[in-house]
Amino acid sequence: MSLQFILGNGKKDHRQVLIDEASAWLDQDASNQVFFLVPNYSKFEQEQEILAEMRRRSGKKAFSTTNVQVFSFYRLAWYLLQQTTLLTGNELSESGSAMILRQILEKHEEELTIFRGEINKRGFIRQLQELYSELRTGNIQPEDLMLLFGDSPNAEDQQLKMKDLKLIFSAYDSELTERTLSNEDALAILANYMQTQDFTNVKFIVSGFSRINGQEYQLLQAMMEKGQLVVDLLLDRPYTADLPEVLTLFHETGKLYFRLFQSARERKVPILVDRFAPEQNRPTELQLLQTMWEETSSQKKATVHKLGEQEALHLWEAENPTEEVRQLAVEIRRLVSEENYRYRDIQVLTKNMSLYGNILRPIFQEMAIPFYIDEEQMMENHPLIEWINSLFALDRYSYRLSDIMRFFKTELFLSMETETELDEWKQERDEFRKKLDITENVALAYNYQGTYWTREKDWQFVAYDFEAEQIEDVQYLEEQSNTIRRLFQKSVPAFFKKIKKSKTGQAAANVFYQFLIQSGVQQQLLFWRNQEVDRGNLEAARNHEQTWGALIDLLDEYVVIYGESAFDWSLFQEIITSGLENLSYGKIPTAIDQVRINRLELVRPNQAAVTFALGLNDQVFPDRKETKGLLSSEEREVLNQALPDGQFLFDPSKESISFEPFQAYLVFLSGTDRLYLSYAQSYDTDGSLKMSPYLRRITEYLSVPVERKEHLTIESDPDCYVGTYRSGINTVNRIYRLALDEKKPVPKHWQKLKELVLNSSWRNFALQIFESQEHLNVPVSMPEKMAEELYGKEIYTSISRMENFYNCEYKYFMQFGLKLKERTVYGLTPAATGDFYHESLDRFFKLLFSNQLSLVNMTDAQRKDFTEKVLQEVFGELRFEILDSSARMNYIRYQLGQTIQKVAWALQKQSKNTGMHPLQTEILFGQIAGAKGITGLELPLSNGGKLHVRGKIDRIDVASEQEDTWLSVVDYKSSGRSFDVTEAYYGMAMQLLTYLDVALMDAVRLTGKAAVKPAGSYYLHVHNPVLTETDDVEKNTLKKFSYDGVFVDDPALLEVLDHSLEAKEQSLIYPVKKNAKDEYQKGSFSKDKFFTEEELQLFMSHNRENMRLAGDAITSGEIKLNPAYKDKQRIACEFCPFRSICTFDVMLKENNYHRLEKMDKEEALRRILKRSEEE
């Protein structure tokens, strides 16, 4: 019928002329209608604005009309076609489309050339879907792809590619037709429908578009032929004869004008005289910005202005995105509180929503700014999607524990009664969580995965406390964990078995759906939805419904497409997984008083009174777009040249050259009153970002100063950092911390602000935060009474606990006071390894004693058989059953056995050369696990109680030479250990001294001799050494088993220790040697290891005193955070499991290591004597 254009640049009031046009048309005839067509992303906003303006013009408080509608193109299609049968309703989703494309690729694989085998490449089907959708919107049919590509070097490959694509898409269209499905081209259907209808009384007003696709272009042609079409363009002048230059700002809109104008001429549609929009009231600064941009972006000479500081246009440079957003939030608060703006008058634009969205949320919440973020929220993180992924992983990876826990922790597999009330559901859920936590701990400790979860037999296990040397009661743990195991075992394996037996896709989908219902998944989602409704969180409640609906829709499409096909379990998993991973939630646009946070790509003129555009650095403004997908830029260009008018493809990489300046123009037009343009100098990953060249152009031509937004300093103005009481608390606290660090006084205005906060309703919260200014990371000691309730008046302890106390007093409190411990993870712990060695060697010697066998007289074969017999007994014990649990553990078992065999060999060799012989093994002292041994140490404490020290001496050796009897103790170590005088002095190496002390206390009864001399206390490294040299293998191996520790400096004892030495020979067993004169001497570099009996007695007394002092400190309730530090090693903190609790930080002045001052034997003895004299 007619075509008319409304033109005008950004300074014109397009909305006014559009409303004038609509009103005039409606006034002509009561039956006339106006359909506004706007981009889909802004439909809701523009509908509000248009109807609000029409209500204002009508002069009525309430306004309603059915003759004015605001649509997007697709909404118009549904509106006009809803009463027809042209839309079948059998619309195919992306997931359904992917299923059909997969079938086609499998069916035609042999016919394909370029894309043969691509079906298994991740993302290929999605690329096909995107290209097909692009071809549809460009009005391009599959046969149109077979166009000649000239004589270019790649012409043959391009033709083969196009042939493959034509084959795939043609087969796809045929498949849709055959299945009576539709990837419905609503716009194409509407264009054809309009050709058969009369729209004489309808005026179509198209606004907000700078470019359109092929289908939309075809639809506009139908509108101008059958109705009255008015196209509103952001354009400075008409382009009736020629296309605009590429490097002009209005290239895109000018091109659209030209194409529509020429199309109307060809169709002989009357073209009415262009209307030009009137001037719009806008701040002068913004008008100058728009004029400058039009001139500089169209290769025209621009006038330079010196705006300086003003209110309408601001350029910000921030240190980082967080500071950028914080300053923005303060400014928004100021605009609302001081300048009478509403939150809905303000919008925030950004191209990097993934970064800024996560920063905006917490800061806006802190600033009490209501906001709406227009971004896609993906379903892939919903618990239902995780539940399905973990369910499939259970079968794929044979019930790994990590997958089982993923499956349970979604909390969708609870199998509750459908009639359960919400309160009962919460109670049952909490009970389930407790049981699941216990089950996870048990499964981690005993490696319960795989068939442990599918067999009918309940779990039965043994827990052994290697420190207390007793079996723990695990009945409660068994009951709780087996409850969860049975729930799993009764349902999940049966489901896999049943679904794999399904003959068809429909049968399998039915099995899957029934499993969802019977497992309580749907019921759980209903409970979650109701819970969110009770909380007032309607969006979260709606998300649960949408996720369930998406899954059911996917299953329905699977049945439609694969229902009659033979069931393929692997394909089913892939379809369900891939079909759900790219889905997003539908969101309802905001209509309340909120700040709108939008993607910059969706900007439009006059979008808000105030616009803040964030992150405008040189990397994104302008953006650098690439043409991705199955068609390259070259191929798109060839197609566009060959295709007739109305059929075309966009080329992002080329069109961004002209579109990016235009998009920037839209940003500059988006704020009617004020415009804030900012960027951050650095991100976490990029510390060298620069200002956008577009912003730099503004500074050059308009002389707008760049405002530096820096981090908070003590000189900062509160107006720039404080927006609410909540944010004020945080900011004031930071100021006081800065003043403390910089040792400067706090400015008075900050002091007054603190007083203001403390006099507000936020006082209690503020006091908690401000306490951090004086907080010291120092543990608070307990009252003595509380310490007695925690530890008892009598302290029963072990040597290792005492060493732990001196290692770090806070660690002792955590471990033995509060009894905190890491949860056990399956594996052979160092404690279990040590216990195995001790048990094996203990049985080895006891069996020797009981059978009255001599290790010296055994042959190698006898020793090996004897040792193997001992090992079989030890391996048979419950506490070591872990060694039979897997192939890896069997290998470790073998290695442990080899170690004991090697130690037995070394002990046999040693016994031939020394006068020291085992007297007794595993000698208990004190009380351990109800068993009493010889008398242990009992030391009086200042609270009136006693410190009872318990332990177990691995071995006592004796030697008798003439009238002398010597006694020594041996402690087995699974890792290399040497006696350190420094550690012994500071209480961190108590074992050897304590063992010898206790043994000497009971020496008469042990040896049967009235006079017994100490020979020393030694470590024996239990290991299977690896040699690096091939010479003297036996000698070098035996050297690896030499004793280290405390030795008594007695010339008569040296020969007893090793009587096999020749002149000038070093002992392989003890640190002794013979000189050239055939005299025994202490070994080289071993002088600090030899003590006279008097010196040894001093050290043992000092050792007892350390224990007593530790006992007094424990019972007093004193707790110190004093981890030991020695030789540049954090020996207490390096592997401490409690670091996250104590938060020890050496950078804090109150946190200091207990530094062990390195000393030799003489210095240690001097200090011991000095302390004893002072006492």
Secondary structure, DSSP 8 states (H G I E B T S, - for coil): -EEEEEEB-TTB-HHHHHHHHHHHHHHH-TT-EEEEE--GGGHHHHHHHHHHHHHHHHT-SS---SSEEEE-HHHHHHHHHTTSSS--S-B--HHHHHHHHHHHHHHTGGG-STTTTGGGSTTHHHHHHHHHHHHHHTT--GGGG----TT-TTHHHHHHHHHHHHHHHHHHHHHHHHTT-B---HHHHHHHHHTTS--TTEEEEE-S-S---HHHHHHHHHHHHHSEEEEE--BSS--SSS---TTSTTHHHHHHHHHHHHHHHHTT--B---EE--B----HHHHHHHHHHHHHTTT---------S-SSEEEEEESSHHHHHHHHHHHHHHHHHHS---GGGEEEEES-HHHHHHHHHHHHHHTT--EEE----BGGGSHHHHHHHHHHHHHHTTS-HHHHHHHHHTS------TT--HHHHHHHHHHHHHHHHHHHHHHHHHT--GGGGTSSS-----EEETTTTEEE--HHHHHHHHHHHHHHHHHHHHHHHHHHT-SBHHHHHHHHHHHHHHTTHHHHHHHHHHHHHHHT-HHHHHHHHHHHHHHHHHHHHHHHHHTTSB--HHHHHHHHHHHHHT-B-------SS-EEEEEGGG--TT-EEEEEEE--BTTTSS------SSS-HHHHHHHHHHS-TT-----HHHHHHHHHHHHHHHHHHHEEEEEEEEEES--SS-S---B-HHHHHHHHHH---EEEE----TT--GGGT--SHHHHHHHHHHHHHHHHHHT----HHHHHHHHHHHTSTTHHHHHHHHGGGT---------HHHHHHHH-SSEEEEHHHHHHHHH-HHHHIIIIIS-------SS--HHHHHHHHHHHHHHHHHHHHHTT--TTT--HHHHHHHHHHHHHHHHTSGGGGGGGSSHHHHHHHHHHHHHHHHHHHHHHHHHHH-S-EEEEEEEEESEETTEE-B--EEEE-TTS-EEEEEEEEEEEEEEEETTEEEEEEEEEESS-----HHHHHTTS--HHHHHHHHHHHTHHHHH--S--EEEEEEEEE-S----S--TTHHHHHHHTT--EEEEE--HHHHHHH-TT--TT-B-SSSSEEE-TTS-EEE-TT-GGGEE-HHHHHHHHHHHHHHHHHHHHHHHHT------EEBTTB-TTTTT-TTHHHH---TTSTT---EE-----HHHHHHHHHHHHHH-
